[in-house]
C-alpha cells in the first residue's frame, strides 16, 4: 500500500476520531444487547439499526487505522522547498479573470475542506500548482471552464 500524506494537524484529527469511535464500541454493543433482548431479531428494527451502526463504525476504524499505519506525516513548518509549491504549502493566488484573491493550503484527501481553504492534493487545482513558485501563472481546467491564477505567495506555515 502506498504512503498517505498527512499534515501533523490532519494526523491528530484522525487519531481523535479513532479514539472517539473506539470509545463508542461499548455503547453500540449495549444497544445491540438491549435490542436482542426484545425478542425476534427478524422484525427488530432497533437491532438492525444498531448492527448497521456497528458495521459503519468498525469500517471507519479499519479505514483510519490503515491510513495512520501508512501515513507519511509532513511537518510543514520544517519544509524547505525553495519557494516551490509542495504538499503542505499555503498558496496565495490571484484569479486573473476577476481579480479576486484566494488562499489554499495543500493537504491530504482526508483533511480537505475547500470552504476552510484546505485543498486536496488530488484536486485539479493542487495538481496544477505543485512545483510552481511565486510569480508563475497556472491554468486549471474545471467543469465550469478554464481558470487562470497567478501565484502571489508560497508559505510553509
Buried (B, 14 or more C-beta within 10 A) or exposed (E): EEEBBBBBBBBEBBEEBBEEBEEBEEEBEEBBEEBBEEEEEEEBEEBEEBBEBBEEBEEEBEEBEEBBEEBEBBEBEEBEBEBBBBBBBBBBBBEBEEEEEBEBBBBBBBBBEEEEEBBBBEBEBBEBBBEBEBEBEBEBEEEEEEBEBBBBBBBBE
